[in-house]
């Protein structure tokens, strides 16, 4: 059974930082591109950041330079370091595992990030 378990979401003031974690089980972790997505109210789920098993990264335009994605293949875990947080970063963040060759996608349940004073 595949599980992606996110943690680290919290309430933080504007300008603050958070680190999200996503622990994966039930998949061959190194075979998957891992990523973070978010879905604001009334909008489609969009890419925040993704990382290949080799460490190549991609970021959404609104977070580049503020957020950093990383992965620990030994722990089957990815992280999202979020700095300089803004109120517009407030939403639920979802962990994703994507297998490029077979086109399989898995999602976590999401973790809430709220940026407010």
C-alpha positions in Angstrom: 0.0 0.0 0.0 1.4 3.3 -1.0 1.4 6.1 1.6 2.7 9.7 1.4 2.5 11.3 4.8 3.0 15.0 5.0 3.9 17.0 8.1 5.1 20.4 9.1 2.2 22.6 8.2 1.4 25.4 10.7 0.4 29.0 11.3 3.3 31.4 10.7 3.6 35.1 10.4 4.5 36.8 7.1 8.2 36.7 6.5 8.5 33.5 8.5 9.7 30.1 7.6 8.4 26.5 7.7 9.7 23.1 6.6 7.4 20.5 5.3 8.2 16.8 5.1 6.7 14.0 3.1 7.6 10.4 4.1 6.9 7.8 1.4 6.3 4.1 1.8 5.1 1.3 -0.6 7.0 2.6 -3.6 10.5 2.3 -5.0 11.3 5.9 -3.9 14.3 6.3 -6.3 12.1 5.6 -9.3 9.8 8.5 -8.6 9.9 12.2 -9.3 8.7 13.7 -6.0 7.0 17.0 -5.7 4.9 19.5 -3.8 1.7 21.0 -5.1 -0.8 23.4 -3.7 -4.4 24.3 -4.4 -5.7 27.6 -3.5 -9.5 28.0 -3.0 -11.2 27.9 -6.4 -8.1 27.2 -8.4 -6.5 24.2 -9.9 -3.7 22.3 -8.0 -0.4 23.7 -9.2 3.3 22.8 -9.0 5.2 24.3 -6.1 8.4 22.3 -6.6 9.6 18.9 -7.9 12.8 16.9 -7.6 14.1 13.9 -9.5 16.0 11.1 -7.8 19.2 12.6 -9.2 18.4 16.0 -7.6 17.2 18.0 -10.5 14.7 20.6 -9.3 11.9 22.6 -10.8 9.9 25.4 -9.1 6.7 27.3 -9.7 7.3 30.9 -10.6 5.8 32.3 -7.4 8.1 30.4 -5.1 11.4 30.4 -6.9 14.1 31.9 -4.7 12.0 31.5 -1.5 11.4 27.8 -1.4 13.8 24.9 -1.6 13.0 21.3 -2.3 15.3 18.4 -1.2 15.1 14.7 -0.9 16.7 12.0 1.2 16.6 8.8 -0.7 17.9 6.8 2.3 14.9 8.0 4.3 12.3 7.9 1.5 11.5 11.5 2.4 11.3 14.9 0.7 11.3 18.3 2.3 10.2 21.8 1.3 12.0 24.6 3.1 9.8 27.7 2.8 11.3 31.1 3.6 9.9 34.6 3.3 6.4 33.3 3.5 3.6 35.5 2.2 -0.1 35.5 3.0 -0.8 34.3 -0.6 1.2 31.1 0.3 -1.7 30.1 2.5 -3.3 26.9 1.3 -3.0 23.1 1.6 0.2 21.6 0.3 0.2 18.1 -1.2 3.0 15.7 -1.7 3.1 13.9 -5.0 5.0 10.9 -6.3 5.2 10.5 -10.1 6.6 7.6 -12.1 7.6 9.0 -15.5 7.8 5.7 -17.4 4.5 4.2 -16.2 2.6 7.4 -15.6 1.6 6.5 -12.1 0.7 9.3 -9.6 0.2 9.1 -5.9 -0.9 11.9 -3.6 -0.7 12.6 0.1 -3.6 13.9 2.2 -2.2 17.4 2.4 -0.9 19.7 5.1 -2.3 23.2 5.9 0.0 26.2 5.7 -1.4 29.5 7.0 0.5 32.7 6.7 -1.1 35.4 8.8 -0.3 38.0 11.4 
